[in-house]
C-alpha cells in the first residue's frame, strides 16, 4: 500500500526529471543556436576547399607564332597538423632531397606569414612529370602530404625575354595588395606577364571536397553544387614580329644597347631588343631562383630592359625635333641658312662640327647633321624677344614642343618600369644656374646633348611621329587580348604642336641624309628610307644611334637603334637599322644582307671594365 | 480468460506510443551514424541485413516480438519468479568474465554463435524484480529498519560488484540510480541528499582544484567545496530544524526548539558564512598588494598564503558548535547535520588523496573527464567532437543522412554511446528537443503509472524502471553535451546493439504487463 505521507516524493522525482530536461534543452540552445563557431569547426573538419588553378593565357607574336604556353608541373603540399610521424627518411629518398633540407624547409614553412597547421602549405614546387610520377606511387605512405597540379610557363624561343617577362611566387606585398592571391600563388613579375597579369591569370576555381576523420576524400560536397570552375586566362597577341625580334637580338650580340621598331600607323611595337639579354627558357622551374641571382649580379645588367629603362642622350637624332620646333615657331623657314665654320662659334664658346659646305639651309643641314645650324636655331629662338618676353618663356615654349612629341614623360607603354628621360625646363635652369643663364649656356640641348636624355622607345616614337607627319599612337606591345579590347590610349592619336607641312620639310632632309648624307648605308633601291644618325657624346666612347622610317610614303616601320659606345651613328646604327627595315618590309633579307647581318652579329664591342 | 482479453485493453498505450516513437527516432539516428558516403539512400538498401542499419532493424523487430510475448504472459509470474530470475542472472554475471572475450579491456561480452550479448544489460530488470519482490510484503518499511535498508542496498550492490568485475564501470554505476526508488519508498531524503552532495564535492573539487585564485594563493576547488558545505548546512538547518518541522518529531519538546534553532542560525548564517566571505574578500583586496610589496613584521615576511586552511578550520568549528547545540538541546538533528558537514569534508579530502594515488593514466582520464585538461586528441577528443557535431546542427539540423561529422567518423562511438550527436547534427535543436521531451514524457508517464499500482510490487518495479531510464538519460545525454563526465552507457532505445535494446524492452514491458494486470485488484 502506498504510504500517503511519502507520495509527495513523486513530485520531487518528477521535478528532478523536468529540471534535467530543461537544463539540457538550454544547453542545446546555447550549443546549436547561440554560436556559429561549432558549424565553422564542423566545416573545417569535414570540408576541404581545393583550389583549382586556371590555365594562364598563352602569348603569340603578331604572326601567330606561339611564344609562351603552359606545361603541367606538380607542387608537393603539406598539412603540418596531419604530417606528424611521417617516415621522413622514406620521403626524402623518394623526393631526392636530404634530411637537412627537409628540416630546414619545414622550419621555413612554419615561419611563413599566414601559416596555418591545418591548411596546405607548399613544400616543394614545380616538380616535373618524371619527378612527380616517382613520388606519386609512394604518396599514400606520407600522411599529410598532397599533390597540387600547377602549370609552369614554357617558352618556345630563346628571344624576347624582357618583353615576355616571367612568373614567380607572390610576395607578401602582392598578397596584401590584392586578396585574390594566396601564399604560393604565381604572379607575373616582369614584362607583359606583369602588365597583363589580370588578363593572363584567369580566375581561380575551387571544389569543395568532403573528407573523413582519416583525411580520406569521400566525395564532393553537395555533389559539387558549390564548386566553381576555374576560368582560364586570356591569350595575348603581341605586336612584335618574332623574325624581326630574332634578327635584332642577333645583330646586337656582343654590344650593349637597344633596337625599338614601331608600326607608325598603329603605335604597335614591332620589336624591342635590349642587349645583353638572356634565354627565357632557362628561367623556369626550380632553377629560376638561382639563375635570376646570377643575372642580377652580372655587371652588364642583362635584366635591365634598356629599350624602356635605359635613358641616353639622343644626339643628332634629336635635331629633327628641333627643326620642327623652329619651323613651327617661325624662327626659321626651310630657306633660312646659317653659317658653319667647322662648328658654332660664339665668343669663347665653340660647338664643333664636321666639314661640309656652308652656309646651308635646313634640308642639307639635316642631311649632313650640321651642329652649327641647330645651335643657331636655338640661339635665335631663345633670344627672340618679339615672340617671347624672356628666355624663360622661350624655354617653356620649347619644352612644350618636346613634351608634345612624347619626351620628358613616360610614353605609357604597356610594360612595367618605363623610364621618363629628361627634358629640362626654364625652372630647372633657373635653379641650376641660380637664374643666370642664357641661350649659350644651354645651347647643347639643340643637338641632343647635355641634360637631354631619351629612352630608345622615345627615339623610335619620334621616328613614328615624323613618319605620321605629326601624330603618334602611344606605343604598345600587346596587339590583342582575347575576347577583350585594348585600353583606349592605344587607339587614340596624339598630335604634336607641329603642323604637317613642316614635317614634310624634315622628311625631305631625312630622305636626303640617306641618299647623300650621313645615312647612305641605309639606301636601297626598293623603297625610300628616311633616316637620321646620332653620335652622342658621353664620358666614354661616343654612342652610335640611328632613327628612321621607311618607306617614305605610307611608312610601315619606324625604328631607333642605339649602340652604346658604338662610335659614329653610321658605324653601327645605320647599317643595323637598314637590315631591320629590310627584314620587316621584305619579310626576309637578301643574300648580301644576310652576309652583312652575319658580319654585324659577329662584331662585338669591347666594354672593358665599364660598369653602367 | 477474462483477464487474457483485457490485457490489450488495459495496457498503457501511451507508453507504447512513446516507446514506438523513440524506436523510430533511434533507427533514424542509427541510419545517420552508420551511413557511408556514396551508399544508396533508399529504404531497401538501408534495411539490408549486411549493414548495421539493417541489423538494428532486426533488433528492433525482435524487441517488439519480445515485448508482445511479455504482454501475453501472466503478470503474476514476475512476482513468483522474481528471485529465481535474479539468481539466474547473478550466476550469469558471475560466470561472464570467464566466458567473455576481451573487447577493448571489457569482459562483458558473451558470444553465442554469430551473436554477442552483454549480460549486464539484462541484470537491470532482474534486480528491479528482486527489489520489488523484497519490498512488497504487507507492512514492509524502509524507514527505521536498518536491516531492510541493508538488504535492499545489498540486492543492488551484488550485481553492481559483479559488473565492476567485468570492467564495465559505467554500467555498474547505473545501480546507484535505484536510490531514487528507495527514496520514493521511504529512505530518508537526507541520505539521497548526502550521496548527491558527496558526488558533487568530488566532481567540483577535482574540477577546480588546479585553478588558483586570490593572487594564485588558494585552490578554487577547496574554496567552492567549503562554501558548498556551509551553504548546505544552513539549508539543512532551515529545512529540518525549523520549529514547525520539529513539532511532532519523536521525543522533542516543542518548547525546546526555538532557542537552539536561533542560535544555530546565528552561528552559521550570521557569523561563519559572513566570516568566510569576509576572509575571501580580504584576500581579494589585500593579496594583490601583498604580492607586490611583501610586508615584514617582527622579522616575519608576509606574502599571499593559502586561505583554505582557514576556511577548513572555520567549517570544522561550525560543525563542532552544531554538535554542541545538538547535544545540549537534545535535538539530535543538529548533530546529524554536524556529522554531515564533517563527513562531507572527509569525502572530499579522501577523494583528493585517492586521486593522487591513482596511476598517472587514470589520473589523466579523470582530469580529462572533468574538463581539467584540454586534450583534443585524447580522451577529450570525444567530447569536443560531440559538441562540434551537435553545435553544427543549428535549429533545423542538416537533414536525414546529411550530417557530416557523424558520417565521416569524426565522432567516436557515434552509433553507441554518442548516438545523440547524430540527432543533434541531423535533426537540429528541434529534433533534439523533441527527443528530450519524449524521454521526459516517458519518465512522467512511468511515475504516473507506478503511482497507480495497487500493490507495492508494481510501484517499486515502476520506480526502478523510472530510475534506470532517468540515470541513462542524465548521464548519456549530459556526457554528449559536455555537462557530465564521459561514462560509457547507452542511450535507451537509441544506441546500436541488441543487448541494450532487448534489456530496456524487457524492463519496460514487464512493467507494462504488471500494470495491465492491475484491473484485477482495483478497489471499488
Interface residues (C-beta under 8 A of the other chain):
Chain A: X1 X2 X3 X6 X7 X9 X10 X12 X13 X14 X16 X17 X18 X20 X21 X23 X24 X25 X27 X28 X29 X31 X32 X33 X35 X37 X38 X39 X41 X42 X43 X45 X46 X47 X210 X211 X212 X213 X214 X218 X219
Chain B: X37 X38 X138 X180 X183 X184 X185 X186 X189 X385 X387 X388 X389 X390 X391 X392 X393 X394 X395 X404 X405 X408 X409 X410 X424 X425 X428 X429 X432 X433 X436 X437 X439 X440 X443 X444 X447 X450 X451 X455 X456 X459 X463 X466 X470 X473 X474 X477 X478 X481 X482 X483
